[in-house]
Amino acid sequence: MEIKGEIFRVSGPVVTAEGISPRMYDVVLVGHEKLMGEVIRLEGDKSTIQVYEDTSGIMPGEPVENTGGSLSVELGPGLLRSIYDGIQRPLPVLQDSMGDYILRGVSAPGLDHSVKWDFNASAKVGDEVSGGDILGTVQETPTIVHKILVPPKISGKIKTIKKGKYTVDDTIGTLEDGTKLQLMHKWPVRVPRPFSRKHPPDIPLITGTRTLDGLFPIAKGGTAAIPGGFGTGKTVTQQTLAKWSDAQVVVYVGCGERGNEMTEVLTEFPHLKDPKTGGPLMDRTVLIANTSNMPVAAREASVYTGITLAEYYRDQGYDVSLMADSTSRWAEAMREISSRLEEMPGEEGYPAYLASRLSEFYERAGRVETMAGDDGSVTVIGAVSPAGGDFSEPVTQNTLRIVKVFWALDSKLAQKRHFPAINWLTSYSLYNRVLGDWYSENASKNWGENIATAMSVLQEEAELQEIVQLVGSDALPDDQQLTLEVARLLREFYLQQNAFHDVDTYCKINVQAEFLDVILHYKNLAEASLASGKTVEALTSIPVLEDLGRSKYEENFSDLLPKLRKQIEKEISELKED
C-alpha cells in the first residue's frame, strides 16, 4: 500500500519529506511528476531522499509516495544487447518515446515485457528446488544460453512446469505452496546475490595483452584498478579487455564519463565484432550509460546496477567481467550528495565512508560455486580518473588498498606513443604467485623465471637511464649497454601492442610465452658471446632483431618465432670476435 507524505525541504538532488514512515533505501516517488528517489537517511518523522532525476521546479508541499520496495532491477532474458541508464531504464526505449533528451518522471521497465521467449524446461514436476536452481533455458542471443533461475529465498516442490513461448510476466510453472515462477525476477541492487562458496583466485583472466597477461595478470573473480590521467588510454584498455578477454559476458558501466566519450562507446560497441564467434560483441554485452550531465544520484546507483547484473550472469555459471569507467565520477557523486546532507567531510571533501563504499563494491567480485553447483565469476576492473594524474588523491589511494591489481597508466609513456601506457615500474599484481602454477602448465615451464628476468632487466634499465642522460650510453660498460638493448627489445617489441591492429591486438598466451623466451634467448646468447670477446656493437646490430620486431604484425607470427630463434643463433655465431 502506498503511503503519502509531502516535501519539507529541497537541496539539489536531496529532498527531505515528512509523513511517509519508510525504511532505509525504500524507493519513493517525489512531487507531482513522480520523480524516482531513494531514502538514504531517517531522522524522527523526516526522511531524506536522493532523487535520481533533476529536481528543478519542485517545491515544499508537493506529495511524496512510498512504494515500499528498495531500488531493484529486473533480471531475466533480454538484458544482453541492452543499453540502460543508471537505474535500468532502457535508453533506446526512452529515446523512441521522447527524443534525445530524457524527460522527468518518465520510467520504462528494464526488460521488454512484450517479447515471447522460447523456454525449454529442464526441471520436472515433483523436483525439490531452492533459490539459484535452474528451471530451464532460453536462447537469449546466438552465443548465450540464458538459464532461468529460481529466485533466491524461494524453495519448494514443483507442482507444474511446462515448456513453451512466454513473456517475462507469464507463469512458466508453480510450486506446491502456490508460488508462481516466471522467466524474470527482481533483486535489490545494494544486496549481494547469494552463492555457495568462494573459490581461490587461481585461474587467470586471459586478456591477450602481453603487458597484462605477462607482468601484471588478473585472476578470474579478481579486482583491478586502471588509474590514469586524461588521454592515457583508460577507455581503450577497457574496451580491449571487453572485446578480447576470455570472459563470456561483459557489463560496461559508463559512470559519469563525458557525453562525447560515452557516445563513442555506445556507437562503436554495437558495430564491434566478437572475435570468438564472428557475431556482434553486443550479443554478450550490457551497457549502462550514465554521463556526467545526467542526474548525480543515478550515477551513484549505476555501479550497483551494473554489479547486480554481473552477479546474475555469474549465478548462471558464466565468467563475467565488469568494466566501471570511472569510479572517480562515482565518488564525486557521493561527495556531492554527502555535502547536500551536511555530513562531516573527509579528505578533499569526500565522505568519511568513501573507503567502505569502495570496499563494498569491489568485494562483490569473486569466482564462486553458485547455488546450483556451477562455477561462475565476476571480475571487476575499475578505471580511476585522478585529477591531474595525481595518484595520491583519496579515490586512487582507497582503491589501491582494496584491489589486487594496479595497472598504472603513465602520461609520459602515452606522450611517447607507447601503448598500452602501463608503467611497469609502478604497476603490480598480487596474483602472480597464485597464478604461477597455471601459467607453468598452460603457457611455459619457464614462465615465472622469464617474467622475473624481464622485470629485473627493465628495472636495471630505469636505474641506468639517469647515467645515460648525463654521459650517454657509450660511456657505460659493454654488459650494461647490452642490458639497455635487451630492455629496448622488451619495451618496443614485447610490451608495446597496437590495440587497433588486426593481428597485434590479441596475442595468445602460448605465443606470448614463446615471444618472451626468444627475446631472453637472445639475451643469454649475447651475454655469452660478449664474454667470449665479441663486441656489443655487433651483437646489438644483427639484422634479425628488426625482423623480430616486425614479425608480431604477421598473421603467421607463431610459426615465425622458431625460425627467428634459429636465425638469432646463426647470426650471433657468425660474428667475429674482437
ZAMARGU-4260 file (C-alpha; in steps of 0.2 Angstrom, whole numbers, plus 5000, padded with zeros to 4 digits):
<rodrens>
0) 5000/5000/5000 | 5007/5017/4995 | 5009/5029/5010 | 5009/5048/5005 | 5018/5062/5013
5) 5024/5079/5007 | 5040/5088/5003 | 5048/5098/5018 | 5064/5104/5010 | 5074/5103/4993
10) 5093/5104/4991 | 5098/5100/4974 | 5095/5081/4972 | 5092/5079/4990 | 5074/5081/4996
15) 5068/5080/5014 | 5050/5073/5016 | 5038/5070/5031 | 5023/5059/5034 | 5029/5043/5024
20) 5037/5032/5038 | 5048/5022/5025 | 5063/5010/5028 | 5080/5014/5023 | 5083/5013/5004
25) 5065/5012/5000 | 5060/5019/4983 | 5049/5034/4984 | 5040/5045/4971 | 5043/5063/4973
30) 5032/5078/4968 | 5018/5079/4956 | 5029/5072/4942 | 5033/5057/4952 | 5052/5058/4951
35) 5060/5042/4957 | 5071/5043/4973 | 5078/5033/4987 | 5078/5035/5006 | 5095/5037/5012
40) 5093/5044/5030 | 5079/5043/5043 | 5078/5056/5057 | 5062/5057/5068 | 5047/5059/5056
45) 5058/5066/5042 | 5065/5056/5028 | 5080/5061/5017 | 5078/5056/4999 | 5091/5056/4985
50) 5082/5059/4969 | 5088/5051/4953 | 5081/5065/4942 | 5083/5084/4940 | 5073/5092/4954
55) 5072/5110/4947 | 5055/5117/4949 | 5048/5105/4963 | 5044/5114/4979 | 5039/5110/4998
60) 5021/5104/5000 | 5021/5093/4984 | 5016/5075/4988 | 5028/5061/4991 | 5023/5042/4989
65) 5032/5027/4997 | 5032/5012/4986 | 5038/5001/5000 | 5051/4992/4990 | 5070/4996/4988
70) 5079/5000/4971 | 5078/4984/4962 | 5082/4978/4944 | 5073/4966/4933 | 5083/4950/4929
75) 5078/4939/4915 | 5081/4936/4896 | 5083/4952/4886 | 5097/4960/4897 | 5110/4957/4884
80) 5111/4969/4869 | 5103/4982/4881 | 5108/5000/4884 | 5102/5007/4901 | 5104/5022/4912
85) 5110/5021/4930 | 5093/5014/4936 | 5090/5002/4922 | 5079/5012/4911 | 5082/5007/4893
90) 5089/5022/4884 | 5083/5017/4866 | 5065/5014/4873 | 5065/5031/4881 | 5073/5039/4865
95) 5059/5032/4855 | 5046/5040/4866 | 5053/5057/4870 | 5068/5060/4858 | 5086/5064/4863
100) 5083/5071/4880 | 5076/5061/4894 | 5061/5070/4902 | 5057/5070/4920 | 5046/5057/4929
105) 5047/5045/4914 | 5050/5027/4918 | 5051/5011/4907 | 5054/4993/4913 | 5071/4986/4912
110) 5066/4971/4901 | 5054/4971/4886 | 5038/4963/4893 | 5030/4960/4876 | 5044/4948/4868
115) 5040/4930/4869 | 5054/4919/4873 | 5056/4900/4869 | 5058/4892/4886 | 5064/4874/4887
120) 5061/4866/4905 | 5075/4856/4912 | 5067/4854/4930 | 5052/4842/4931 | 5036/4841/4941
125) 5040/4834/4959 | 5058/4841/4959 | 5063/4850/4975 | 5070/4867/4971 | 5078/4881/4980
130) 5085/4898/4976 | 5098/4898/4962 | 5092/4881/4955 | 5090/4881/4936 | 5072/4878/4930
135) 5076/4878/4911 | 5084/4888/4897 | 5081/4902/4885 | 5092/4905/4870 | 5094/4924/4873
140) 5107/4928/4859 | 5116/4917/4847 | 5130/4915/4859 | 5122/4915/4876 | 5110/4902/4883
145) 5100/4911/4897 | 5097/4899/4912 | 5081/4903/4921 | 5084/4903/4940 | 5073/4900/4955
150) 5073/4917/4964 | 5084/4917/4980 | 5074/4914/4996 | 5061/4904/4987 | 5060/4885/4988
155) 5048/4871/4987 | 5042/4856/4976 | 5037/4860/4958 | 5019/4857/4955 | 5018/4862/4937
160) 5031/4867/4924 | 5029/4867/4905 | 5040/4872/4890 | 5033/4885/4878 | 5034/4903/4872
165) 5032/4915/4886 | 5034/4933/4890 | 5044/4938/4906 | 5027/4941/4915 | 5019/4924/4911
170) 5019/4910/4923 | 5030/4896/4917 | 5026/4885/4932 | 5021/4884/4951 | 5027/4877/4967
175) 5015/4867/4978 | 5013/4881/4990 | 5006/4892/4976 | 5022/4902/4972 | 5022/4907/4953
180) 5038/4905/4943 | 5042/4917/4929 | 5056/4920/4917 | 5061/4935/4927 | 5063/4941/4945
185) 5068/4957/4954 | 5083/4959/4965 | 5088/4974/4976 | 5104/4982/4969 | 5113/4985/4986
190) 5111/4967/4992 | 5124/4955/4985 | 5117/4939/4977 | 5120/4923/4987 | 5132/4909/4982
195) 5138/4893/4990 | 5156/4897/4992 | 5171/4906/4985 | 5185/4898/4976 | 5203/4904/4977
200) 5208/4915/4963 | 5220/4903/4954 | 5214/4904/4936 | 5219/4920/4926 | 5208/4930/4915
205) 5217/4929/4899 | 5217/4946/4890 | 5228/4944/4875 | 5238/4960/4880 | 5256/4955/4884
210) 5259/4968/4897 | 5244/4962/4907 | 5245/4943/4905 | 5264/4943/4907 | 5269/4956/4920
215) 5253/4960/4929 | 5240/4946/4927 | 5222/4947/4935 | 5213/4931/4941 | 5195/4927/4936
220) 5185/4934/4950 | 5199/4947/4954 | 5199/4965/4956 | 5209/4978/4946 | 5211/4997/4945
225) 5217/5007/4930 | 5221/5024/4936 | 5227/5037/4923 | 5226/5055/4918 | 5217/5062/4903
230) 5222/5053/4886 | 5232/5039/4894 | 5221/5026/4887 | 5209/5020/4901 | 5194/5018/4890
235) 5203/5010/4875 | 5211/4997/4888 | 5194/4993/4895 | 5186/4991/4878 | 5201/4980/4873
240) 5198/4969/4888 | 5179/4969/4885 | 5182/4963/4867 | 5197/4951/4870 | 5197/4944/4887
245) 5190/4926/4890 | 5175/4932/4900 | 5159/4926/4892 | 5148/4941/4897 | 5153/4959/4898
250) 5144/4973/4909 | 5151/4990/4904 | 5146/5004/4916 | 5150/5022/4909 | 5148/5031/4926
255) 5149/5049/4925 | 5160/5050/4909 | 5160/5064/4897 | 5145/5063/4885 | 5155/5063/4869
260) 5166/5049/4876 | 5151/5038/4881 | 5143/5042/4864 | 5159/5034/4856 | 5157/5018/4866
265) 5138/5017/4863 | 5140/5020/4844 | 5156/5008/4842 | 5151/4994/4853 | 5136/4988/4843
270) 5147/4988/4827 | 5161/4978/4836 | 5163/4960/4830 | 5166/4947/4843 | 5182/4938/4839
275) 5177/4922/4847 | 5161/4920/4837 | 5161/4932/4822 | 5144/4939/4828 | 5141/4956/4836
280) 5150/4959/4853 | 5134/4966/4859 | 5127/4948/4859 | 5136/4946/4876 | 5136/4964/4882
285) 5126/4975/4893 | 5129/4994/4893 | 5125/5006/4907 | 5127/5024/4902 | 5126/5037/4915
290) 5135/5053/4908 | 5142/5067/4918 | 5127/5078/4913 | 5114/5066/4919 | 5107/5067/4937
295) 5120/5064/4950 | 5111/5052/4961 | 5108/5040/4947 | 5127/5040/4944 | 5129/5034/4962
300) 5117/5020/4959 | 5124/5015/4942 | 5138/5004/4948 | 5126/4994/4960 | 5115/4991/4945
305) 5130/4985/4935 | 5137/4973/4948 | 5120/4966/4951 | 5118/4962/4933 | 5135/4954/4933
310) 5131/4943/4948 | 5115/4937/4939 | 5125/4930/4925 | 5138/4923/4937 | 5124/4914/4945
315) 5120/4906/4928 | 5138/4899/4928 | 5146/4912/4917 | 5163/4921/4919 | 5158/4940/4919
320) 5169/4955/4918 | 5163/4971/4924 | 5171/4987/4917 | 5167/5003/4928 | 5173/5019/4920
325) 5175/5028/4931 | 5174/5025/4949 | 5181/5043/4952 | 5165/5050/4945 | 5155/5039/4956
330) 5165/5045/4971 | 5162/5063/4966 | 5143/5059/4965 | 5144/5053/4983 | 5154/5068/4988
335) 5140/5080/4981 | 5126/5070/4989 | 5136/5070/5006 | 5138/5089/5005 | 5120/5091/5002
340) 5117/5080/5018 | 5128/5092/5028 | 5139/5077/5033 | 5156/5079/5040 | 5168/5079/5025
345) 5183/5068/5025 | 5199/5071/5014 | 5197/5083/4999 | 5178/5084/5004 | 5174/5066/5000
350) 5163/5057/5013 | 5171/5048/5028 | 5163/5032/5021 | 5172/5033/5004 | 5183/5018/5008
355) 5169/5007/5015 | 5158/5010/4999 | 5173/5006/4988 | 5176/4990/4998 | 5158/4985/4997
360) 5158/4987/4978 | 5174/4978/4975 | 5171/4964/4987 | 5156/4958/4976 | 5169/4952/4964
365) 5174/4933/4965 | 5175/4916/4957 | 5161/4906/4966 | 5152/4890/4967 | 5134/4895/4963
370) 5118/4889/4972 | 5115/4877/4958 | 5133/4870/4959 | 5141/4878/4944 | 5156/4889/4944
375) 5155/4907/4939 | 5165/4923/4942 | 5163/4942/4942 | 5180/4951/4938 | 5179/4969/4942
380) 5190/4982/4933 | 5188/4999/4938 | 5195/5015/4930 | 5200/5029/4941 | 5202/5047/4934
385) 5213/5056/4947 | 5213/5075/4944 | 5229/5080/4935 | 5235/5062/4936 | 5239/5063/4954
390) 5239/5045/4961 | 5240/5052/4979 | 5222/5058/4979 | 5209/5049/4990 | 5199/5038/4977
395) 5215/5031/4970 | 5223/5028/4987 | 5207/5020/4994 | 5205/5009/4978 | 5223/5003/4980
400) 5220/4997/4997 | 5206/4985/4991 | 5211/4979/4973 | 5224/4966/4970 | 5230/4973/4953
405) 5236/4990/4949 | 5238/4995/4931 | 5246/5012/4932 | 5244/5022/4916 | 5258/5034/4913
410) 5255/5051/4903 | 5274/5051/4899 | 5273/5034/4890 | 5257/5040/4881 | 5266/5055/4875
415) 5280/5044/4868 | 5266/5034/4859 | 5269/5018/4870 | 5253/5009/4871 | 5246/5002/4882
420) 5254/5015/4893 | 5255/5004/4908 | 5271/5009/4919 | 5280/4993/4923 | 5289/5001/4937
425) 5274/5007/4947 | 5261/4994/4942 | 5259/4977/4952 | 5249/4961/4953 | 5246/4951/4969
430) 5240/4937/4959 | 5257/4932/4951 | 5261/4919/4964 | 5244/4910/4965 | 5243/4910/4945
435) 5261/4903/4943 | 5256/4885/4943 | 5243/4888/4929 | 5255/4898/4918 | 5268/4884/4920
440) 5256/4871/4915 | 5247/4881/4901 | 5260/4893/4894 | 5278/4888/4898 | 5288/4879/4911
445) 5299/4894/4911 | 5286/4907/4913 | 5289/4913/4931 | 5308/4913/4928 | 5306/4923/4912
450) 5294/4936/4919 | 5306/4938/4934 | 5321/4940/4922 | 5312/4953/4911 | 5306/4963/4926
455) 5324/4964/4933 | 5331/4970/4916 | 5318/4983/4915 | 5321/4989/4932 | 5340/4989/4929
460) 5337/5000/4913 | 5327/5013/4924 | 5342/5014/4935 | 5354/5016/4921 | 5344/5029/4912
465) 5350/5043/4925 | 5368/5039/4920 | 5364/5039/4901 | 5356/5056/4902 | 5371/5063/4910
470) 5385/5055/4900 | 5377/5045/4886 | 5376/5026/4884 | 5393/5024/4875 | 5401/5028/4892
475) 5393/5013/4900 | 5402/4996/4901 | 5398/4983/4887 | 5387/4972/4898 | 5376/4987/4903
480) 5375/4993/4885 | 5368/4976/4881 | 5356/4977/4896 | 5349/4993/4888 | 5347/4984/4871
485) 5338/4969/4879 | 5327/4982/4888 | 5323/4991/4872 | 5318/4974/4864 | 5306/4971/4879
490) 5299/4988/4879 | 5296/4991/4860 | 5293/4973/4854 | 5285/4964/4869 | 5276/4977/4879
495) 5271/4989/4866 | 5255/4982/4857 | 5243/4990/4844 | 5225/4989/4850 | 5219/4994/4833
500) 5230/4982/4823 | 5221/4966/4816 | 5235/4954/4822 | 5244/4963/4836 | 5228/4967/4846
505) 5227/4950/4853 | 5242/4938/4857 | 5238/4920/4863 | 5246/4915/4879 | 5257/4902/4872
510) 5263/4914/4859 | 5267/4927/4872 | 5277/4914/4881 | 5287/4910/4866 | 5290/4928/4861
515) 5297/4932/4878 | 5308/4916/4878 | 5315/4921/4861 | 5320/4939/4867 | 5328/4931/4883
520) 5337/4918/4872 | 5345/4932/4863 | 5350/4940/4879 | 5358/4924/4885 | 5367/4921/4869
525) 5373/4939/4868 | 5380/4939/4886 | 5390/4923/4882 | 5396/4930/4866 | 5401/4946/4875
530) 5411/4936/4887 | 5420/4927/4873 | 5426/4943/4865 | 5413/4948/4853 | 5408/4967/4853
535) 5392/4974/4859 | 5390/4985/4844 | 5390/4969/4833 | 5378/4960/4845 | 5366/4974/4845
540) 5365/4977/4827 | 5362/4960/4820 | 5348/4961/4806 | 5337/4948/4814 | 5332/4959/4828
545) 5322/4971/4817 | 5314/4956/4809 | 5309/4950/4826 | 5300/4967/4829 | 5291/4967/4813
550) 5286/4949/4814 | 5272/4952/4828 | 5262/4960/4815 | 5262/4945/4803 | 5247/4933/4803
555) 5259/4918/4805 | 5268/4926/4820 | 5268/4910/4830 | 5276/4900/4815 | 5290/4913/4813
560) 5296/4913/4831 | 5305/4896/4830 | 5313/4902/4814 | 5318/4918/4821 | 5326/4909/4836
565) 5337/4899/4824 | 5341/4915/4814 | 5347/4923/4831 | 5358/4909/4835 | 5365/4908/4817
570) 5369/4927/4816 | 5377/4928/4833 | 5388/4913/4830 | 5394/4920/4813 | 5400/4936/4822
575) 5419/4938/4823 | 5427/4940/4840 | 5435/4957/4843
</rodrens>
